[in-house]
Amino acid sequence: MGAGGIGTLVASALTKRYAVNFLVRRKEKLDLLKKTSNTFTITQLFNQGRRIDCKIARACQADDIPDQHIDFLIVSVKTFDTVKSLTPLLPKISPSTNIMLIQNGMGVLEELYASLWPQASERPVIYQGVITHGVFQNRDQEGTFNYNHAGNGDLKIARVDGKEADHPVVKTLVESDLRTTLYSYEDLLVHQVAKLMVNCCMNPTTAVLDCVNYEIDGIESIKEFFTRLVHEAMAILRVRYPFLEGHAELDESRLVEFILEKGCKLNGKNSTSMRQDTLFLRDTEIDYINGYIVRLAEQAGTDAPYNRTIQLLTKSRLRINRSRAL
């Protein structure tokens, strides 16, 4: 569910072994897949432009799923669409259903518990995924299922309830080329926070400046801004998650270097998902990225001026782009 850049990349690792199905929102997407015989393409920019054509078994809309029960569902829709997208599927989801969330930002899990499964006994088995692969779509390919795999990162997975992640689909991902590793949920949260810091810096900055990642590499003012953004965010996150204190991976100066390495070099050819959203005039996930830091600050009775400012600027960038398109 959510066959965009990340969704199709993860699907590409599963189509060789499973009958993968796409859940799409619009009939136009179904028609498009019919024209391509349910085929989509991943172009590996990091690998001399190698093209990988993959074929899914079926595509359908949420209210037209023939299956009576969902066994394994990978969710990569935008964070703000998660509750709305899962709601029509609730009759087909039970405690034996497995759901893997692979999304940007944080805060979705709490929303799902509050809105859909307040009773712990009724909750499905939930996995959290943290992905650092860079995927984007060329502007002239908008509306298709053709994506560029710009940076070969990794995928980290944990089962939220702390039990062993032993589902065959998970094992297949571990054996795939996505460089997948299993973690305990607490250890994964450390990596999720590190990924959040990458997104807090790279995504809104490239959206506001309208640039590809490598274009901000080596700019001292960008590094200073990232340093201030990370310092503010980590101070707030340590209040919310005290166990984060003392983790070497979350040392602030080390985090900034990690962001610059992952964002500007490893994924230098990538156009962040947030920049893509502002270019294609779509709603962004800013409220679940920098906005998540702002909400935590408010709950703690303080403020996050750097994160709030870039949040407001990103919303303004989208508003300007939409006005220009009128």
C-alpha positions as CSV (number, residue, x, y, z in Angstrom):
1,M,0.0,0.0,0.0
2,G,1.7,3.1,-1.3
3,A,3.4,2.1,-4.5
4,G,5.5,5.2,-4.8
5,G,9.3,5.2,-4.8
6,I,10.0,3.3,-1.6
7,G,7.0,1.0,-2.1
8,T,8.0,-0.1,-5.6
9,L,11.7,-0.5,-4.5
10,V,10.7,-2.8,-1.6
11,A,8.2,-4.6,-4.0
12,S,11.1,-5.2,-6.4
13,A,12.8,-7.3,-3.8
14,L,9.7,-9.5,-3.3
15,T,8.3,-10.1,-6.8
16,K,10.8,-12.9,-7.5
17,R,9.3,-15.0,-4.7
18,Y,5.8,-13.8,-4.1
19,A,2.7,-12.7,-5.9
20,V,2.9,-9.1,-4.9
21,N,-0.2,-6.9,-5.1
22,F,-0.4,-3.1,-5.2
23,L,-3.2,-1.2,-3.5
24,V,-3.7,2.0,-5.4
25,R,-6.0,5.0,-4.8
26,R,-7.0,6.0,-8.3
27,K,-8.5,4.1,-11.2
28,E,-6.0,5.8,-13.5
29,K,-3.2,3.9,-11.8
30,L,-5.0,0.6,-12.4
31,D,-5.4,1.5,-16.1
32,L,-1.7,2.4,-16.3
33,L,-0.6,-0.9,-14.8
34,K,-2.9,-2.7,-17.3
35,K,-1.2,-1.0,-20.1
36,T,2.2,-2.2,-18.9
37,S,1.0,-5.7,-18.0
38,N,1.5,-4.9,-14.3
39,T,5.2,-4.1,-14.9
40,F,7.2,-1.4,-13.2
41,T,10.8,-0.3,-13.6
42,I,13.6,0.6,-11.2
43,T,16.6,2.3,-12.7
44,Q,19.8,2.0,-10.6
45,L,21.6,5.3,-11.1
46,F,24.4,4.2,-8.7
47,N,24.9,1.2,-11.0
48,Q,25.5,2.7,-14.4
49,G,21.8,3.2,-15.0
50,R,20.9,-0.5,-14.9
51,R,17.2,-1.1,-15.5
52,I,15.2,-3.7,-13.5
53,D,11.8,-4.6,-14.8
54,C,9.5,-6.2,-12.2
55,K,6.0,-7.6,-12.5
56,I,3.3,-7.7,-9.8
57,A,0.5,-10.2,-9.7
58,R,-2.4,-7.7,-9.3
59,A,-3.4,-4.2,-8.5
60,C,-6.7,-3.1,-7.0
61,Q,-8.2,-0.4,-4.9
62,A,-8.8,-0.7,-1.1
63,D,-12.5,-1.4,-1.4
64,D,-12.0,-4.1,-4.1
65,I,-9.6,-6.6,-2.5
66,P,-10.7,-10.1,-3.3
67,D,-8.9,-11.6,-0.3
68,Q,-10.9,-12.1,2.9
69,H,-7.9,-11.8,5.1
70,I,-4.6,-9.8,4.8
71,D,-1.6,-11.8,5.8
72,F,1.2,-9.3,5.2
73,L,0.8,-5.6,4.3
74,I,3.7,-3.2,3.6
75,V,2.6,0.4,4.2
76,S,4.6,3.2,2.5
77,V,1.9,5.8,2.0
78,K,2.6,9.3,3.2
79,T,2.5,9.5,7.0
80,F,-0.5,11.8,7.0
81,D,-2.5,9.3,4.9
82,T,-1.8,6.2,7.0
83,V,-4.9,6.1,9.2
84,K,-7.2,7.1,6.4
85,S,-5.7,4.5,4.0
86,L,-5.9,1.6,6.5
87,T,-9.4,2.3,7.7
88,P,-11.2,0.6,4.7
89,L,-9.0,-2.5,5.2
90,L,-9.9,-3.0,8.9
91,P,-12.5,-5.9,8.2
92,K,-9.7,-7.8,6.6
93,I,-7.1,-7.2,9.3
94,S,-6.9,-9.3,12.5
95,P,-4.3,-9.9,15.2
96,S,-2.6,-12.4,12.9
97,T,-2.1,-9.8,10.2
98,N,1.4,-8.5,9.7
99,I,1.9,-4.8,8.9
100,M,5.2,-3.3,8.1
101,L,5.5,0.5,8.2
102,I,8.3,1.9,6.0
103,Q,7.8,5.7,6.0
104,N,9.5,9.0,6.7
105,G,9.0,10.8,10.0
106,M,7.7,9.6,13.4
107,G,4.5,9.5,15.3
108,V,2.4,7.3,13.0
109,L,2.5,4.2,15.3
110,E,1.0,6.2,18.1
111,E,-1.8,7.5,15.8
112,L,-2.6,4.0,14.7
113,Y,-2.9,2.8,18.2
114,A,-5.1,5.7,19.2
115,S,-7.3,5.8,16.2
116,L,-7.6,2.1,15.0
117,W,-6.4,-0.2,17.7
118,P,-6.7,1.2,21.2
119,Q,-7.1,-2.3,22.6
120,A,-3.7,-4.0,22.6
121,S,-5.3,-7.5,22.1
122,E,-6.9,-6.4,18.8
123,R,-3.7,-5.0,17.3
124,P,-2.0,-6.7,14.3
125,V,1.6,-7.7,14.4
126,I,3.4,-4.5,13.5
127,Y,6.9,-4.1,12.1
128,Q,8.8,-0.8,11.8
129,G,11.2,-0.3,8.9
130,V,13.8,2.4,8.5
131,I,15.1,2.8,5.0
132,T,18.0,4.9,3.7
133,H,17.8,4.0,0.0
134,G,17.3,7.1,-2.1
135,V,14.5,6.8,-4.7
136,F,12.8,9.5,-6.8
137,Q,10.9,10.0,-10.0
138,N,11.8,12.2,-13.0
139,R,9.3,14.9,-13.6
140,D,8.5,13.5,-17.1
141,Q,7.6,10.2,-15.5
142,E,5.0,11.5,-13.1
143,G,2.0,9.2,-12.9
144,T,4.0,6.2,-14.0
145,F,5.5,3.4,-12.0
146,N,9.1,4.1,-13.2
147,Y,11.5,5.2,-10.4
148,N,15.2,6.0,-10.1
149,H,17.1,4.2,-7.4
150,A,19.7,7.0,-6.7
151,G,21.5,5.8,-3.6
152,N,22.1,2.2,-2.4
153,G,21.4,2.5,1.3
154,D,19.9,-0.1,3.6
155,L,16.8,-1.3,5.3
156,K,16.5,-1.9,9.1
157,I,13.5,-3.8,10.5
158,A,12.2,-4.5,14.0
159,R,9.0,-6.1,15.3
160,V,7.4,-3.5,17.6
161,D,6.2,-6.0,20.2
162,G,9.8,-7.2,20.7
163,K,9.2,-10.8,19.5
164,E,11.3,-12.5,16.9
165,A,10.7,-11.2,13.3
166,D,10.3,-14.6,11.7
167,H,7.7,-14.1,8.9
168,P,8.8,-15.5,5.5
169,V,8.4,-12.0,3.9
170,V,10.8,-10.5,6.4
171,K,13.3,-13.3,5.8
172,T,13.0,-12.7,2.1
173,L,13.8,-9.0,2.6
174,V,16.8,-10.0,4.7
175,E,18.1,-12.2,1.8
176,S,17.4,-9.5,-0.8
177,D,19.7,-6.8,-2.3
178,L,18.2,-4.2,-0.1
179,R,20.8,-4.8,2.6
180,T,18.3,-5.6,5.3
181,T,19.1,-6.2,8.9
182,L,16.9,-7.1,11.9
183,Y,17.0,-5.2,15.2
184,S,15.3,-5.1,18.5
185,Y,12.7,-2.3,18.6
186,E,14.7,-0.1,21.0
187,D,17.8,-0.4,18.9
188,L,15.8,0.4,15.8
189,L,14.5,3.5,17.5
190,V,18.0,4.8,17.7
191,H,18.4,4.3,13.9
192,Q,14.9,5.8,13.3
193,V,15.9,8.9,15.2
194,A,19.1,9.1,13.1
195,K,17.0,8.8,10.0
196,L,14.6,11.4,11.3
197,M,17.6,13.8,11.7
198,V,18.6,13.1,8.0
199,N,15.0,13.9,7.0
200,C,14.7,17.0,9.2
201,C,17.8,18.4,7.5
202,M,17.8,17.2,3.9
203,N,14.2,17.1,3.0
204,P,12.9,20.6,3.9
205,T,16.2,22.2,3.0
206,T,16.3,20.8,-0.6
207,A,12.5,21.5,-0.9
208,V,12.9,25.2,0.1
209,L,16.1,25.7,-2.0
210,D,14.7,23.5,-4.8
211,C,17.9,21.6,-5.4
212,V,19.2,18.0,-5.8
213,N,21.1,16.7,-2.8
214,Y,24.7,17.1,-4.0
215,E,24.1,20.8,-4.7
216,I,24.3,21.7,-1.0
217,D,27.4,19.6,-0.4
218,G,30.4,21.6,1.0
219,I,28.4,24.7,1.8
220,E,29.4,25.9,5.3
221,S,26.2,27.8,6.0
222,I,24.3,24.6,5.3
223,K,26.5,22.6,7.7
224,E,26.0,25.3,10.4
225,F,22.2,25.2,9.9
226,F,22.1,21.4,10.1
227,T,24.2,21.6,13.3
228,R,21.8,24.0,14.9
229,L,18.8,22.0,13.7
230,V,20.2,18.7,15.1
231,H,21.2,20.2,18.4
232,E,17.7,21.6,19.0
233,A,15.9,18.4,17.9
234,M,18.1,16.0,19.9
235,A,17.6,18.0,23.1
236,I,13.9,17.6,22.6
237,L,14.0,13.9,21.6
238,R,16.1,13.0,24.7
239,V,13.3,14.3,26.9
240,R,10.8,12.1,25.1
241,Y,13.1,9.1,24.8
242,P,15.5,9.1,27.8
243,F,17.2,5.9,26.6
244,L,18.7,7.8,23.7
245,E,21.2,9.4,26.0
246,G,24.7,8.1,25.6
247,H,24.3,6.4,22.2
248,A,27.4,7.1,20.2
249,E,25.4,7.0,16.9
250,L,23.4,10.0,18.2
251,D,26.4,12.2,19.1
252,E,25.4,15.5,17.5
253,S,28.6,16.3,15.6
254,R,28.7,12.7,14.4
255,L,25.1,13.0,13.4
256,V,25.8,16.0,11.2
257,E,28.6,14.3,9.4
258,F,26.3,11.2,9.0
259,I,23.6,13.5,7.4
260,L,26.1,15.1,5.0
261,E,27.6,11.7,4.1
262,K,24.3,9.9,3.6
263,G,22.4,12.9,2.2
264,C,24.9,14.7,0.0
265,K,27.3,12.0,-1.1
266,L,25.7,8.5,-0.9
267,N,22.4,9.9,-2.1
268,G,23.9,12.9,-3.9
269,K,22.0,12.2,-7.1
270,N,18.7,12.0,-5.2
271,S,15.9,14.5,-5.2
272,T,14.3,14.1,-1.7
273,S,10.7,13.0,-1.5
274,M,9.8,16.4,0.0
275,R,11.3,18.3,-2.9
276,Q,9.5,16.0,-5.2
277,D,6.2,16.7,-3.4
278,T,6.7,20.4,-3.7
279,L,7.6,20.2,-7.4
280,F,4.5,18.0,-8.1
281,L,2.3,20.2,-5.9
282,R,1.5,17.4,-3.4
283,D,1.1,17.7,0.3
284,T,4.4,17.1,2.2
285,E,5.2,15.1,5.3
286,I,6.7,18.1,7.0
287,D,4.3,17.8,10.0
288,Y,5.7,14.3,10.7
289,I,9.3,15.3,10.4
290,N,10.3,18.7,11.7
291,G,6.7,19.1,12.8
292,Y,7.1,16.0,15.1
293,I,9.9,17.8,16.8
294,V,7.7,20.9,17.2
295,R,4.9,18.9,18.7
296,L,7.2,17.2,21.2
297,A,8.6,20.6,22.2
298,E,5.1,21.9,22.8
299,Q,4.2,18.9,24.9
300,A,7.4,19.6,27.0
301,G,6.4,23.2,27.4
302,T,9.2,24.6,25.2
303,D,9.7,25.6,21.6
304,A,11.8,24.4,18.6
305,P,12.4,27.6,16.6
306,Y,14.8,26.2,14.0
307,N,12.5,23.2,13.2
308,R,9.4,25.4,13.3
309,T,11.0,27.9,10.9
310,I,11.9,25.3,8.3
311,Q,8.5,23.7,8.7
312,L,6.8,27.0,7.9
313,L,9.2,27.7,5.0
314,T,8.4,24.3,3.5
315,K,4.7,25.0,3.6
316,S,5.3,28.4,2.1
317,R,7.4,26.8,-0.7
318,L,4.5,24.5,-1.6
319,R,2.0,27.4,-1.5
320,I,4.2,29.4,-3.8
321,N,4.6,26.5,-6.3
322,R,0.8,25.9,-6.3
323,S,0.2,29.6,-6.9
324,R,2.6,29.7,-9.9
325,A,0.8,26.7,-11.4
326,L,-2.6,28.4,-11.5
